[in-house]
């Protein structure tokens, strides 16, 4: 019983499979374009500015006192991220913030995105800091009027 088998496909089924394949391929291409740093309308692809150059800040409140997260950008990239105005009492109460900010800053600048891997020992701290960086970057985004 190991003879040749004949497979019959209905034309309707072949058309459905073809449509699903084309839609799936288009979705994968769109996803790749959206997730690449230089794709999909960024400055690298079009030559236009992504950011308005300058330093932008956002505040987080630690122990009832504000701490500034400053993000410096050029037209096309994030150049620096730093945490300023952190009091000694805040450093004692929140010891993970400073080293976590240094690590996140290096990764964000290296990758040019805030979609970075978060250290599992400082998930909440990283989330707070990333939210502040995103708020500052929203202020820096270039929008033609």
LORO-62816 format. One record per residue (C-alpha): residue number from 0; x, y, z; chain; residue in one letter. Coordinates in steps of 0.05 Angstrom, whole numbers. Last residue first. Layout:
N
<r num="NUM" u="X" v="Y" w="Z" cadena="A" residuo="A"/>
...
***
This chain:
145
<r num="144" u="68" v="1439" w="221" cadena="A" residuo="X"/>
<r num="143" u="125" v="1390" w="217" cadena="A" residuo="X"/>
<r num="142" u="131" v="1349" w="281" cadena="A" residuo="X"/>
<r num="141" u="200" v="1338" w="310" cadena="A" residuo="X"/>
<r num="140" u="200" v="1295" w="373" cadena="A" residuo="X"/>
<r num="139" u="236" v="1327" w="432" cadena="A" residuo="X"/>
<r num="138" u="176" v="1333" w="479" cadena="A" residuo="X"/>
<r num="137" u="159" v="1260" w="467" cadena="A" residuo="X"/>
<r num="136" u="232" v="1244" w="484" cadena="A" residuo="X"/>
<r num="135" u="224" v="1274" w="554" cadena="A" residuo="X"/>
<r num="134" u="162" v="1233" w="567" cadena="A" residuo="X"/>
<r num="133" u="196" v="1170" w="540" cadena="A" residuo="X"/>
<r num="132" u="256" v="1182" w="587" cadena="A" residuo="X"/>
<r num="131" u="208" v="1188" w="646" cadena="A" residuo="X"/>
<r num="130" u="172" v="1124" w="627" cadena="A" residuo="X"/>
<r num="129" u="239" v="1088" w="620" cadena="A" residuo="X"/>
<r num="128" u="259" v="1111" w="690" cadena="A" residuo="X"/>
<r num="127" u="195" v="1086" w="723" cadena="A" residuo="X"/>
<r num="126" u="198" v="1020" w="685" cadena="A" residuo="X"/>
<r num="125" u="271" v="1010" w="703" cadena="A" residuo="X"/>
<r num="124" u="257" v="1020" w="777" cadena="A" residuo="X"/>
<r num="123" u="198" v="971" w="774" cadena="A" residuo="X"/>
<r num="122" u="239" v="918" w="737" cadena="A" residuo="X"/>
<r num="121" u="302" v="926" w="778" cadena="A" residuo="X"/>
<r num="120" u="327" v="855" w="792" cadena="A" residuo="X"/>
<r num="119" u="302" v="829" w="724" cadena="A" residuo="X"/>
<r num="118" u="346" v="879" w="687" cadena="A" residuo="X"/>
<r num="117" u="305" v="909" w="631" cadena="A" residuo="X"/>
<r num="116" u="321" v="896" w="558" cadena="A" residuo="X"/>
<r num="115" u="313" v="958" w="516" cadena="A" residuo="X"/>
<r num="114" u="256" v="987" w="476" cadena="A" residuo="X"/>
<r num="113" u="275" v="1058" w="492" cadena="A" residuo="X"/>
<r num="112" u="309" v="1065" w="425" cadena="A" residuo="X"/>
<r num="111" u="374" v="1091" w="397" cadena="A" residuo="X"/>
<r num="110" u="408" v="1023" w="408" cadena="A" residuo="X"/>
<r num="109" u="473" v="1049" w="439" cadena="A" residuo="X"/>
<r num="108" u="441" v="1111" w="469" cadena="A" residuo="X"/>
<r num="107" u="385" v="1070" w="500" cadena="A" residuo="X"/>
<r num="106" u="433" v="1017" w="525" cadena="A" residuo="X"/>
<r num="105" u="481" v="1065" w="558" cadena="A" residuo="X"/>
<r num="104" u="425" v="1106" w="590" cadena="A" residuo="X"/>
<r num="103" u="391" v="1043" w="615" cadena="A" residuo="X"/>
<r num="102" u="454" v="1021" w="651" cadena="A" residuo="X"/>
<r num="101" u="468" v="1089" w="681" cadena="A" residuo="X"/>
<r num="100" u="395" v="1097" w="702" cadena="A" residuo="X"/>
<r num="99" u="396" v="1029" w="736" cadena="A" residuo="X"/>
<r num="98" u="460" v="1048" w="773" cadena="A" residuo="X"/>
<r num="97" u="427" v="1113" w="799" cadena="A" residuo="X"/>
<r num="96" u="358" v="1086" w="814" cadena="A" residuo="X"/>
<r num="95" u="377" v="1022" w="851" cadena="A" residuo="X"/>
<r num="94" u="394" v="1056" w="918" cadena="A" residuo="X"/>
<r num="93" u="325" v="1086" w="929" cadena="A" residuo="X"/>
<r num="92" u="322" v="1107" w="1003" cadena="A" residuo="X"/>
<r num="91" u="397" v="1122" w="1008" cadena="A" residuo="X"/>
<r num="90" u="400" v="1158" w="941" cadena="A" residuo="X"/>
<r num="89" u="338" v="1196" w="959" cadena="A" residuo="X"/>
<r num="88" u="369" v="1220" w="1024" cadena="A" residuo="X"/>
<r num="87" u="431" v="1241" w="985" cadena="A" residuo="X"/>
<r num="86" u="388" v="1285" w="940" cadena="A" residuo="X"/>
<r num="85" u="379" v="1269" w="866" cadena="A" residuo="X"/>
<r num="84" u="380" v="1335" w="827" cadena="A" residuo="X"/>
<r num="83" u="400" v="1303" w="762" cadena="A" residuo="X"/>
<r num="82" u="390" v="1237" w="724" cadena="A" residuo="X"/>
<r num="81" u="425" v="1234" w="658" cadena="A" residuo="X"/>
<r num="80" u="412" v="1215" w="585" cadena="A" residuo="X"/>
<r num="79" u="458" v="1235" w="528" cadena="A" residuo="X"/>
<r num="78" u="462" v="1235" w="452" cadena="A" residuo="X"/>
<r num="77" u="395" v="1210" w="428" cadena="A" residuo="X"/>
<r num="76" u="397" v="1213" w="353" cadena="A" residuo="X"/>
<r num="75" u="375" v="1246" w="289" cadena="A" residuo="X"/>
<r num="74" u="368" v="1321" w="299" cadena="A" residuo="X"/>
<r num="73" u="411" v="1319" w="362" cadena="A" residuo="X"/>
<r num="72" u="382" v="1297" w="429" cadena="A" residuo="X"/>
<r num="71" u="396" v="1309" w="503" cadena="A" residuo="X"/>
<r num="70" u="351" v="1273" w="553" cadena="A" residuo="X"/>
<r num="69" u="348" v="1299" w="624" cadena="A" residuo="X"/>
<r num="68" u="313" v="1259" w="679" cadena="A" residuo="X"/>
<r num="67" u="299" v="1306" w="737" cadena="A" residuo="X"/>
<r num="66" u="287" v="1284" w="808" cadena="A" residuo="X"/>
<r num="65" u="230" v="1315" w="847" cadena="A" residuo="X"/>
<r num="64" u="222" v="1307" w="923" cadena="A" residuo="X"/>
<r num="63" u="166" v="1271" w="960" cadena="A" residuo="X"/>
<r num="62" u="210" v="1210" w="974" cadena="A" residuo="X"/>
<r num="61" u="222" v="1201" w="900" cadena="A" residuo="X"/>
<r num="60" u="181" v="1241" w="850" cadena="A" residuo="X"/>
<r num="59" u="198" v="1233" w="776" cadena="A" residuo="X"/>
<r num="58" u="209" v="1292" w="731" cadena="A" residuo="X"/>
<r num="57" u="218" v="1298" w="656" cadena="A" residuo="X"/>
<r num="56" u="270" v="1336" w="618" cadena="A" residuo="X"/>
<r num="55" u="289" v="1358" w="549" cadena="A" residuo="X"/>
<r num="54" u="358" v="1379" w="524" cadena="A" residuo="X"/>
<r num="53" u="364" v="1405" w="453" cadena="A" residuo="X"/>
<r num="52" u="359" v="1388" w="380" cadena="A" residuo="X"/>
<r num="51" u="287" v="1382" w="353" cadena="A" residuo="X"/>
<r num="50" u="282" v="1308" w="339" cadena="A" residuo="X"/>
<r num="49" u="269" v="1263" w="279" cadena="A" residuo="X"/>
<r num="48" u="299" v="1310" w="227" cadena="A" residuo="X"/>
<r num="47" u="290" v="1294" w="154" cadena="A" residuo="X"/>
<r num="46" u="340" v="1257" w="110" cadena="A" residuo="X"/>
<r num="45" u="287" v="1207" w="88" cadena="A" residuo="X"/>
<r num="44" u="314" v="1139" w="106" cadena="A" residuo="X"/>
<r num="43" u="362" v="1159" w="161" cadena="A" residuo="X"/>
<r num="42" u="315" v="1211" w="189" cadena="A" residuo="X"/>
<r num="41" u="261" v="1159" w="202" cadena="A" residuo="X"/>
<r num="40" u="203" v="1147" w="154" cadena="A" residuo="X"/>
<r num="39" u="195" v="1073" w="161" cadena="A" residuo="X"/>
<r num="38" u="263" v="1044" w="171" cadena="A" residuo="X"/>
<r num="37" u="325" v="1068" w="207" cadena="A" residuo="X"/>
<r num="36" u="312" v="1037" w="276" cadena="A" residuo="X"/>
<r num="35" u="281" v="973" w="248" cadena="A" residuo="X"/>
<r num="34" u="217" v="954" w="284" cadena="A" residuo="X"/>
<r num="33" u="166" v="986" w="237" cadena="A" residuo="X"/>
<r num="32" u="200" v="960" w="173" cadena="A" residuo="X"/>
<r num="31" u="204" v="889" w="201" cadena="A" residuo="X"/>
<r num="30" u="131" v="891" w="223" cadena="A" residuo="X"/>
<r num="29" u="108" v="916" w="155" cadena="A" residuo="X"/>
<r num="28" u="148" v="861" w="120" cadena="A" residuo="X"/>
<r num="27" u="117" v="808" w="166" cadena="A" residuo="X"/>
<r num="26" u="47" v="835" w="154" cadena="A" residuo="X"/>
<r num="25" u="57" v="836" w="78" cadena="A" residuo="X"/>
<r num="24" u="81" v="763" w="80" cadena="A" residuo="X"/>
<r num="23" u="21" v="742" w="121" cadena="A" residuo="X"/>
<r num="22" u="-27" v="779" w="73" cadena="A" residuo="X"/>
<r num="21" u="6" v="745" w="13" cadena="A" residuo="X"/>
<r num="20" u="4" v="676" w="45" cadena="A" residuo="X"/>
<r num="19" u="-68" v="683" w="67" cadena="A" residuo="X"/>
<r num="18" u="-89" v="704" w="-3" cadena="A" residuo="X"/>
<r num="17" u="-52" v="645" w="-34" cadena="A" residuo="X"/>
<r num="16" u="-82" v="595" w="14" cadena="A" residuo="X"/>
<r num="15" u="-152" v="622" w="0" cadena="A" residuo="X"/>
<r num="14" u="-140" v="618" w="-75" cadena="A" residuo="X"/>
<r num="13" u="-115" v="547" w="-70" cadena="A" residuo="X"/>
<r num="12" u="-176" v="527" w="-29" cadena="A" residuo="X"/>
<r num="11" u="-224" v="556" w="-81" cadena="A" residuo="X"/>
<r num="10" u="-187" v="520" w="-137" cadena="A" residuo="X"/>
<r num="9" u="-201" v="454" w="-102" cadena="A" residuo="X"/>
<r num="8" u="-140" v="413" w="-88" cadena="A" residuo="X"/>
<r num="7" u="-132" v="340" w="-109" cadena="A" residuo="X"/>
<r num="6" u="-75" v="299" w="-82" cadena="A" residuo="X"/>
<r num="5" u="-57" v="235" w="-119" cadena="A" residuo="X"/>
<r num="4" u="-20" v="182" w="-80" cadena="A" residuo="X"/>
<r num="3" u="33" v="137" w="-110" cadena="A" residuo="X"/>
<r num="2" u="40" v="68" w="-79" cadena="A" residuo="X"/>
<r num="1" u="59" v="47" w="-9" cadena="A" residuo="X"/>
<r num="0" u="0" v="0" w="0" cadena="A" residuo="X"/>
***
